[in-house]
Amino acid sequence: MLSVLTGVSRDLEGAHLDAAGLGQATGRLAEVDRLLRGSAGLRALLAEPGTVGDFQAVTDGLSARIADLEIRLDHDSVNLTTLQQEQVNAALIGLKDAWWAIGRDRLSMARAVSDLIGGPAGEVANLDGWWSIQVALASLDRLEVRGRDSAGVHVLVSGHGLDVSDPAVKALIGGRASDILFASGAVRVLPDALGFVYKAAAEIGELGDNVRALRHEIASDRLLALALGSPGARTTVVGHTRWASVGIISQPNAHPLNSEETGDRTGPYVAAALNGDVHNNVELRQSE
């Protein structure tokens, strides 16, 4: 894939303002982008420590080539018909979209997952779980509008293969399983899974603060890393960001929440996020 990118960059240096040729280059970049999507592409990028940097260097070169083509289109447009100008301009837009997808989406996601793992990713047996967490965090970044209030994710890991009675694992769980407020860092030990919740809540802040806090907690959680270390681990992630709905802005009041009731943990375990106000919250509290 890197050789394809290098070839496109080389071919674009001094290339003619030809819509067909630019379209072919776009098709080659789009195929690289397709191969780099998802956990398979993630593994290809993170298999060796320097791969992301190598890809970034080539995409930076592509950026310069595309910028040069745009300048030449401005200067040489007088030699092109109106139709040719429109065709070349459309081809350049497609080329920039494909370049952006690789340089800003695929490579940025790979770097973010690498930061969450906190070490070499080439030997990580199960990248799917880390990938799903990163997708949720990236989505929260896009949804956040004010830089305050709250954000949170619930990560359910089944098939983790951990012995929760092992002293080392018990030490990592510690008091996290008994946090009745379900604040950030709380863990729920289920018959066939582990549930993790991470939350951030602030009355004053800037855009990105909440998700940065979530990333730090997730990257620092050794228990989560162990749970995701099994090739058979399966991960379900629920994420949420919001203005305050009812009650004070606090971690216990932030979403996701779970189905537990004080003094009663019977029934199936459910974790979810509510988007909106509970207008009958007073009546619900009285009845329950």
Secondary structure, DSSP 8 states (H G I E B T S, - for coil): -HHHHHHHHHHHTT----HHHHHHHHHHHHHHHHHTSHHHHHHHHHSSTTHHHHHHHHHHHHHHHHHHHHHHHHHHGGGS-HHHHHHHHHHHHHHHHHHHIIIIIIHHHHHHHHHHHTS--TT-S-HHHHHHHHHHHHHHHHH--SS-EEEEEEEEEES----TTSHHHHHHHGGGGG-TT--TT-EEEETTEEEEEEEEEESS--TTHHHHHHHHHHHH-HHHHHHTTSTT-EEEEEEEEE---SS-S-TTTSS-EES-BTTB--S---EE---S--TTHHHHHHH-
